[in-house]
Amino acid sequence: MVSVIVTTYNNRDKLRCVLHALNAQVESRFEVIVVDDGSRPDTREMVEHFQSIANYPLRLIWQPDCGFRAARCRNLGLRAASGDYMVFLDGDCVPQSRFIQQHIALAQSGFFVSGN
């Protein structure tokens, strides 16, 4: 199981594109945890609506806006994750359809994969 941790802040429309791209993945063994760094309520509303059409388990974690705290977001996502393999994705980076599949193919114990 792969856990995709997506960080976001006040980029509802870009995040929607990311979630749609994750819906189009050829690999289906993953969950998505969106960690919101204190966005306006419209981001939460969009994610809650998207939960009804997502092809994957989708959770939202929110923290108050106390300045840029992306590292804390990632840590909150890690705590909530249930996967064996973690993928970190920014909320404005749209993955290609084989993104998860490629991560699984490249996964090796003791190593990490970085890409763009």
C-alpha positions as CSV (number, residue, x, y, z in Angstrom):
1,M,0.0,0.0,0.0
2,V,1.3,3.5,-0.9
3,S,0.4,6.6,1.0
4,V,0.4,9.8,-1.0
5,I,0.8,12.8,1.2
6,V,-0.3,16.0,-0.6
7,T,0.5,19.4,1.0
8,T,-1.6,22.4,0.1
9,Y,-2.3,26.0,1.0
10,N,-5.1,28.1,-0.7
11,N,-4.7,26.5,-4.1
12,R,-8.1,24.8,-4.4
13,D,-8.2,24.7,-8.2
14,K,-4.6,23.3,-8.5
15,L,-5.3,20.7,-5.8
16,R,-8.5,19.7,-7.7
17,C,-6.3,19.0,-10.7
18,V,-3.9,16.9,-8.6
19,L,-6.8,14.9,-7.1
20,H,-8.2,14.2,-10.6
21,A,-4.8,13.1,-11.9
22,L,-4.6,10.7,-8.9
23,N,-8.0,9.4,-9.9
24,A,-6.5,8.5,-13.3
25,Q,-3.6,6.4,-12.0
26,V,-3.1,3.0,-13.6
27,E,-2.1,1.6,-10.1
28,S,-4.9,1.5,-7.6
29,R,-3.2,0.4,-4.4
30,F,-2.8,3.8,-2.7
31,E,-4.4,6.2,-0.3
32,V,-4.3,10.0,-0.4
33,I,-3.9,12.2,2.6
34,V,-4.3,16.0,1.9
35,V,-2.7,18.1,4.6
36,D,-3.9,21.6,4.5
37,D,-1.7,24.3,6.0
38,G,-4.6,26.6,7.0
39,S,-6.4,27.3,3.7
40,R,-9.7,29.1,3.4
41,P,-12.9,26.9,3.9
42,D,-13.3,26.5,0.1
43,T,-10.4,24.0,0.0
44,R,-12.0,21.8,2.6
45,E,-15.3,21.9,0.8
46,M,-13.7,20.9,-2.5
47,V,-11.8,18.0,-0.8
48,E,-15.0,16.8,1.0
49,H,-16.9,16.8,-2.3
50,F,-14.0,15.0,-4.1
51,Q,-14.2,12.2,-1.5
52,S,-17.5,11.1,-3.1
53,I,-15.8,10.6,-6.6
54,A,-12.3,9.5,-5.6
55,N,-11.2,6.0,-6.7
56,Y,-9.0,5.9,-3.6
57,P,-9.3,6.5,0.1
58,L,-9.0,10.3,0.6
59,R,-8.5,12.0,4.0
60,L,-8.1,15.6,4.9
61,I,-6.0,16.9,7.8
62,W,-6.1,20.7,8.5
63,Q,-3.8,22.8,10.7
64,P,-4.3,26.5,11.5
65,D,-2.5,29.1,9.4
66,C,0.5,30.1,11.5
67,G,2.8,30.8,8.7
68,F,4.5,28.4,6.3
69,R,4.7,25.0,7.9
70,A,5.0,22.5,5.1
71,A,7.4,20.3,7.1
72,R,4.8,20.0,9.9
73,C,2.2,19.1,7.3
74,R,4.3,16.3,6.0
75,N,4.8,15.0,9.5
76,L,1.1,15.1,10.2
77,G,0.5,13.2,7.0
78,L,3.1,10.6,8.0
79,R,1.3,10.0,11.3
80,A,-2.0,9.5,9.6
81,A,-0.7,7.3,6.8
82,S,-1.3,3.6,6.7
83,G,0.9,2.7,3.8
84,D,4.2,0.8,3.7
85,Y,5.6,3.3,1.2
86,M,5.3,7.1,1.4
87,V,5.1,9.5,-1.6
88,F,5.2,13.3,-0.9
89,L,3.5,15.5,-3.5
90,D,2.9,19.3,-3.5
91,G,-0.6,20.4,-4.1
92,D,0.3,22.0,-7.4
93,C,2.2,19.1,-8.9
94,V,0.0,17.1,-11.3
95,P,1.2,13.5,-11.5
96,Q,1.2,11.5,-14.8
97,S,-1.0,8.4,-14.9
98,R,1.9,6.0,-14.1
99,F,3.3,8.1,-11.2
100,I,2.3,5.6,-8.5
101,Q,3.2,2.6,-10.6
102,Q,6.7,4.0,-11.3
103,H,7.2,4.6,-7.6
104,I,6.3,1.0,-6.8
105,A,8.6,-0.3,-9.5
106,L,11.5,1.8,-8.2
107,A,10.9,1.1,-4.5
108,Q,13.8,-0.5,-2.6
109,S,14.3,-0.9,1.1
110,G,16.7,1.7,2.5
111,F,16.4,4.1,-0.4
112,F,14.3,7.0,-1.5
113,V,13.2,8.2,-4.9
114,S,13.2,11.9,-5.8
115,G,11.8,13.2,-9.1
116,N,10.0,16.0,-10.8
